[in-house]
Amino acid sequence: MITTLTATTTSRIVSRLVEHEGTSGSSRVLTLVISTDEKGLEDALCAAHGASRDHPSRIIAVVKPPEEDTAGRVTPRSRDGHVPAQAGGHLDAEIRVGHDAGAGETLVLRPWDEAALHTDTLVVPFLLPDAPVVVWWPTTVPEIPSQDPLGRLGSTRITNTPAQDFPARALRALAPVSVRGDIDLAWTRITLWRAMVASTLDPLLRSGSLREVVVAGEPRNSSLSLMIAWLRLRLDVPVTRVDEEDFKGISSITARTDDGEVIIARHDLERVTITRPGSPEPQVVTMARSRSAPSTRSCAGSPPTSSTRRSWPRCLRSPSMTDTGTPRTQAIAEIQEAASAAATPEVIVLPTLGDAARRACQDTVRILSAAVTERGAAHLALTGGSGGMALSEALAPLIAAQPEAVRHAIHLWFGDERFVPAGDPERNDLLATPLIAAGIRESQTHRLAAPNEVSGLDEATARMAHELKSAGVTPGGFDVVHVGLGPDAHVCSLFPGHPAALAVGAPAVAVRNSPKPPPERYSLTFEALQHAGRVMVVAGGEGKAEAVRLGLGTPDVLKAPASCCRGEQTTWYLDEQANALMAD
């Protein structure tokens, strides 16, 4: 539904806004302010509405007044022509809710004359309290984003130099004035590229065999320029550029080594191949493109245009969250139906948490050993918390007792991880230390990149998702996943009611605003958990009894994520206290 207000005021807009059901803002995680012109408005809103389905938000679009036409005529001072051209400064507005506004509400503000000189004062009354503000310029680039009237309101400011006539020039102009919180889509567009390059080049760096890197692609492409600059900062080898006039974006990245060339080549929008010396066939990697769900009149009934996808502000969302624009209700149904179709969990009750952990570890080693015998490799995902510590202590001596061929074939992963510096006591990967000492290779311990190693949580998550795919974990699945249980029935970092718990279409998700500190985390999704060969939930203590009751009940991803944590086989290892409510 769209409500149009002509020659109005901010107070009248607020009054009309609160009349619409569901516009209180209580469930919104941010305010997105878009600065655009009339020509780019609908494309920008289509992209923003798609993003809001993953991150419910209030969207405020500020539309610049049109310029005089070629004949010197000025357009009417309102969309419907009700205000004459000679009228002074005033404000027109639209309030869009429901199907016309994605997963939140949308305000379109059209200030005229004097009203357009102070856009920040127009926007302030509509900002959500206690929610971050993101400002996005999809078509233009301000000289200094942080000093722009709208830019001063935002904790994050997004520019789009790839949409400019001279992208590289626009990027160079931004470089000296950029401050913390400034993001350009030239950088976020290569997030998946950076993750793929990092996971491909890391083994070459560790072996010391990397000698040179060559990056080929479109001349004057700002994303390609940033890729080269990033590689030069990260690598202690020459990085050169080769222009290809007939190619859009990055064409290939060639790593020259002592053993030959490793070539990452892009063939089309979705397909990339990685060719290694001595490998008979190249590895094929799919780089899925974002397709936001149709949500406005301009994009209803047809897929978004290519220009819309190019302007998609990926930094507003995790690249692994509902890339197909799956509605919330469909995601809920998908997750719960998969859990309901899985085998009923087995429950093993032992006197203490230590006893439960030891039994789980005995079963873990048996499964991993069988996987190595069958396939030559095994994949185990560890958990954190009290259950994770008990499991790590119990598992280490059992691993040490295995033949070297088994120990060296085990890959360690983590069901979730805190996005904090390496070595921080909060990190779950510290639990791998005794297992590495027991004989598991450090090179097969897959740790989440630390904040100083990547541009942000999205890149760290994308890297991990690529590692999972490269190692064959997706779509094949983990052999064993260890899962702890929170008192609120959360598992990994999938919390009740949190948008990340509804992520579908990818094995990993970036979690922001976690109800449990620290606020930024990485987590496996239910898609990864439900494809696992064996899920082992380990819990102890009377404080977990209610969570156990909910987790073993009917699948309900919103109320009790643990109830949807079911693989091909699922076993709950509980102490007597945690099982107290089930015994009644």
N, C-alpha and C positions, 0 to 999 in steps of 0.2 A: 504494500500500500504506500502511495506517495501523497503527502500533503504539501501543497504549495502555498507559501506565504509571500506576498508582495508588499514592498515598502514596510517592513516589519522592524521589530526590535529584538534584542537578545532575550529580554524578559518574556516577551510573547512566545518566542521559540521554546524557551524552557517550559512555559506553561503548557504548550501543546505537546511537547515531548513527554512530559510526565503523564499525560492523558492516555498514552499508548501503553498497553499491557506489555510487561517484560522489558521495559527500558530503564529500570532502576540502576543498572550498571553493576549490580552486586556480583554477577558472574563474569564480568569482563576482566581480562588480564592486562589490558593496555588501552591507551587512546592513540589511534593512528591519525595524524594530521597530514593531509595531502595538499600540496600547493601545485596547481595545474592551471591550464587554460581550458576553454570550452571544448576545443578540438580533442584534447587528450583525456577529458573527464571520464567518459564511459569505459574506456580501456583500463584506466587506472582503477576505477571502482570495481570492475570485473575481477581484476587481479586481487584487489584488497578483500573483496567478499570471499574469494576462494581461500585466502589466508586466514580469514576470520573463522572458518569452519574448524581449523585446528587450534586457533588462538582467539577465542571470542573477544571482540573488541568494539569500542565505539569508533566509528570512522567519521572524520570531519574533513570535508573537501572544501578548500577555499579556491574559488574560481576567479582568475584575473578578468577584469573587464576587457571586452574586445577592443581592438584598435579601430581607428577610422578605416573605412574601406578605400579602395583606390580612387573613388570619386570624391573623397573627403566627407562622405556622409557618416554620421554616427548612428549606430544601431539603437533601437529603443532601449530604454533603461530598465527593462525587465524582459524576461523570456516571453511573456504573453503580450507585451506591448501596452500594458495598462498604465505604465508610467512614461510620460513624454520625455523626449530627449533633453529638453531644457531643464528638467528637474534637477535639483541639487543632489548631494550625496545621500544615499540611502542603502538599505540592505534588503535583498531578496533571499529567500531560503526555501529549501525542500527538506522534508523529514521523510525518510524512507525506512520502513520496517517490514518484517515478514520476508516474503520471497524477493523483495526488491533490495534487501539489505544484508544478505548473508546470515551469519550467526550472531549479529548484533544489530545496532541501529546506525543509520547513516544520516549525517547532516550535510547538505550541500549549501554553502554560503556564497552568495554573489554580491560582494560589496561594490558600490559605484562611487566615483569621484573621491570626496574627502573620506568616505568610509573605507576605501581601499588603502588609505595611507597608514592605517593602524590595525592591521589584520590580527595582531597578537591580542589586542583588547577585545576583538570580536570572538576569538576562539576561547579565551580563558574561562568564560562562564560555563562552557560545555565540557571541560576537562573532567575526567573521572577522578575522585579523590583517592589518594594512596595507590595510584596505578601509574606505571611509567608512561611517558609520552614519547612516541616515535614520530619524527617528521620526515616526509618523503617528497622529493621533487622528481617526478617521473619524466618530465620533459625538459626542464631547464636546470641549470646549475648556478646557485648563487655564488657571488664572489667569495664570501666567507660564510659558510653555512652556520657556524656557531654564533655569528653576529647578526644573522638575518632575524627580523622580528619574530618569525615563526620558529626559526632554528633555536633561538634562545629558550624556547619553552621545552625543548626536547632533551632527553638524556641520550637518545640515539638519533642521528641525522643521516638519512640515506640519499645519496646522489646517484645519478645514472649517466655517467659519461659515455657509455656505449651508444646512447641515443643521440649524442651531439653530432654535429657535422664534422668536427675534428676531435675525435675522442681522445687521442693521445695528448693533444694540446690542452684540452679541458682538464685532463688528469694532472698534467704538469702544473697547471695553474692552481689546482687544489692542494698539491703537495706541501708547499710552505705554510699554508694556513690551516692545515688539518690538526685537530685536537682529539683527545680521547672522546669516543662516542661517534666520530665521523666514519661512515662506511660508504664505499662506492660499489655499485653492482658489477663493475669490471673485476673486482676481487671476488665477490661472492659467486659469480658465474663460473669460476674455475675451482670451486670447492671440491667437486668430485675429481677433477683432474689432479689437484694437489694430493688428495688422498691416494689416488692410484699411483701417481709418480712416487710418493713417499714410500709406499709399501713395496714398490718394484725396486727402488734404488737402495733402500736400507740394507739389504744383504750385500750389495756391491760395496757400500761404504764400510760395512763391518769387515769385509774381506780385504779391503784396501786395493781392489782391482780397478776401480773407476778412474778413468783418465780424462774424459772430456764429455760434455753434453752439448747437443745441438738441438735447438728449438726452431721448428719451421711453422709458418702460418701466414695469416693475412697481414699485409703491410699496414702500418698505422693502427693496428688493433690494440686497444689499451689493455685488454685482458692478457694478451700475449706478452706485452711489455712488462706487466706485473709478474707473470710467470717467470720470465727471464730474471728479473730483479730478485725475486724470491729464491730462485735456484742459486744465484750468485752469492746471496747472503748465507745460504745454508751449506753450500758445497765448496770445498777447497780445490776445485778444478775449474778449468776454463769453460765458460758457457757462451756459445755463439748463437746468432740469429740468422735464419735463412727465410727470406720473403717469398711467398707463393701468391702471385697476383690473383689466381683464379680460385682461391680457397677462402672460406669464411671461418674466422676463428683460428684455433690451434690445429695444425695438420698432423704433426708428429713430434715426438721427443725421442732422440736417439742418444743412448748412453754407450760410449765407446770404452771397452774394457780390455784387459789383457787377453781375454778369451774370445773376443769378438764384439759384435754390436747387439745391444738389447734395444729393440725398437718398439715404442708405443705409438701406434698409428690409428688415427681416426678415419673411418671410411664413410660414415654418414652421421645423422643426428643422434643415433642410438648405439652404434656398433663401433667398438674399439678392439684392436688386436694387439697382443703383446708377444713379440717374437724373441726368443732367447737362443743363444748359440747352442747347437747340439740337439735342440728340440725339433722333432720331425714336423709337428703341427703348431701353429700359433695358438695362444690362448685367446678366446673370444670373451670380451667383457661388454655387458649391456649397460649403457648409461641412460637410464630412463629420464625422459623429459617431463617437466611439470605440466600437468593439465588440470587447471583449476576448474571447479564445477561451475556450470552456467548459473548465474545468479542475478543478473540485471537484464533489463529489456534488450540491451544491445547485444548480449551474448546468449540470450535464451534460445533454446532450440538448436544450437549449433556449437561446436567446440570453440574455445577461445582462439582468436587469431594468433598468428605467429608473433605479431608485434606485442600482443598481450603477454605471451609467455616470455618474451625477451625482457619485458619490464617487470616481471614478477619479483617482488621484494623477498627473495629467499631468506634473507637474514631475519625476517620476522618469524620464521618458522623453522622447525627441523626439517631437513631434506628427507628424513625418513618417516615423517608423519603424514599418513593419508595422502600420498601424492596424487591419487586419482580423485581427490575431492570427495571421498566417501562420506556420506552424512553420518552424524553421530549415531543415529538409531541403527543404521546398517552396520556400523562398526561394532556396536554392542551386540547385535544379533549374531554377527559373524563369530565373534570371540566366544560367546556363550554357547552357540550351537556346536562349535568345535569341542568345547569342554564337555558338553552333554554327550557327544558321540564317542568320547574317549572311554577307555576301560575304567571301571570303578576303582578308586584308589585302595591299595592295601594298607592296613594300619598295623604297625608293630610297636608294642608298648614294652618298655624296659624300665628298670627301677630309676635310673638317673640319666641326665643328659649325656654324660660321658659314655654310658653304656649304649645309648641310642646312636651316638656318633660313631663308636667303634663298629657297631653292627652295620651301619650305613657304609662305612669305609671298607669293610670286608666285602660287601656286595659290589662296591665301586671297583675295587681291584679285580675282582672276578670278571666283571663286564668289560673293563678296559683291556685286560689280557686277552679275552676272546676276540675283541675288535682288532687288536694288533695281529693276532693269528690269521684273522679273516681278511683284513684289508691292508695291513702294514702300518696302520696309524690309528690313534684313538683320540677323542676330543672330550675333555672334561671342563665344565664351567663351575668355578668356585663361588661361594657366597661369603658375605661378610658377617659382622655381628658376633654374638656369643656362640651361635651355632657354627659359624665359619671358623672361629678359633678352635672349638672342640674338634671339628672335622679335620682341620689342618694338622693338629697335634696327633690325632689318631691315624691319619693317612700316611704321614711321613715314614714311619718304620715299615709299613706294609709295602710302600713303593720301593724302599731301599732293598727289600727282600726279593724283588722281582729280577729276572734276568736283564742284563744290559739292553738287549734288543727290545724289551718291553718298555723299560724306563726311557729310552731314547726315542721312542715312537709316540709318546704321550704329549699332546698339546694342552696347555693350560689356558683357559679363558676366564672371564669374570662376568657373573650375571649382572652386576652393576658396579659402577665405580664413581667415586667423587672426583669432580674436576678441580683438583687442587694440585700444588706442586709435587713433583716426584720426591718420594721419601717422607712426605707428610704423614703423621700418624693416622690421619683420617682415611688414607688410601687402603682399599681392600687388597691391592696387589702385594702388600707386605706379607700377607698370609701365604704367598708362594715361596717365601724364603726357605722354610724347612723342606719343602718339596723339591726345590732346586738342589739343596744340599743332599737330598736323598737320591739324586741322579737324573731328575728331569732337566732337560736342556734349557738354558736361559733363552736361546734363540727360538724356542718353541713355547715361550711364555709370552702371551699376547697382552701387552699392557696398553691402557688408554694413554694417548699422548698428553703430556702435561701442558698447562697454560702457556709456558714460555716456549713451547715447541710448535705451536699452531696459532692461527689467528683467532680461534675461539672454540667454543663447545661444538658448534656445528661441524667444523672441519675435523675435530677429534672424533666425533661420532661417525662422520662419513668415512674416515680412514678405517675405523674399526669395522664398519659394515663391509668395506672393500676387502679387508683381511679375512673376514668370515667367508666371503664368497670365494676369494682366491684359494683358501685352504679347503674348500669343498664342504664347509659346514652348512652352507645354504646352497641348495634346498635339502641337502642330505640329512642334516640334523646332528645335534650333539649325541654322543653315546650316553653320557651321564650329565645331568645338571643338578648341582647341589643348591638348595633353596632354603634360606632362612625365613622366618615368619615373624612379622611385626605384630605388636599388640592390637593394631587396627586392621589386621588381616592383609597388610601389604606384602608383596613379594618383590624381590629385586628392588627397583625404585619405581614400581608401579603402585601408586597410592590410590585409595578410594576417592573417586570423584575427580581425580586429576586428569587433564586432557591426554597426558602421555600414556596413560593406561589404555587408551582407545586407539593407539597407533596401529595401523595395519599396512600391509604392503611392503614391509621392510623388517629385517631382523633386529634392528637397533634403533633407539630413539634418544634424542637429547631431552633431558628433563630440566626445566627451569621452574623457579619458585617452588622448590620442593618443600613440603610441610615439615620435613625433618632436615636440619642443617647437615652439611652445607647446601646452599640453594641450587647449585648447578651440578648435574650428574649425568651419567650415561647409563642406559639400561637396555638389556635384552627386552624384546617385545613378546607378547603372547604368541605371535606367529613363530618365533624361534623356540619358545618354551614348549609349545604344543606339537612341534615336529621332533622333539627330543625322543631318543629311544627309551630312556628312563629318567624320570624326574624324581628326586629324593628330597622331601620336605623334612627338615630336622628342627625340632622345637622342644623346649623344656621350660618348666616353671609355671606356677599357677597364673602368672600374668598373661600367659599365652592361651589359657583354657578357652576363653570366649572366641578368640581368633581361630582356634582349632575347630570349634563347633561350627563356625561360619564357613571355614574353608572346606570342611567335609560335607557341607550342605549343598543345596541346589546352586548351580553356577549363577553368580550375580557379580559381574565385573565392577559395577558401581559401588556396591556395598562391601564386598569382600573379594578383592582381586585374587586372593589365594584359591578361591573356589574354581577359578578358571585356569589354574596352573596345573594342567594335566597333559602329560606326554603320551606316547604309545603305551607305556606302563608308568604308573605313579605309585610310590610308596611313601607313607608318612612314618617317620621314626620319632616316637614321642617318649618322654618320661612320664611317670605316673601322674605328676601334678598337671602337666599340660593336657593329659587325657581325662582329667577329672570330670568334666561336664559330659563327656561321651559315655563314661561309665555309669552315670546316673540313670 
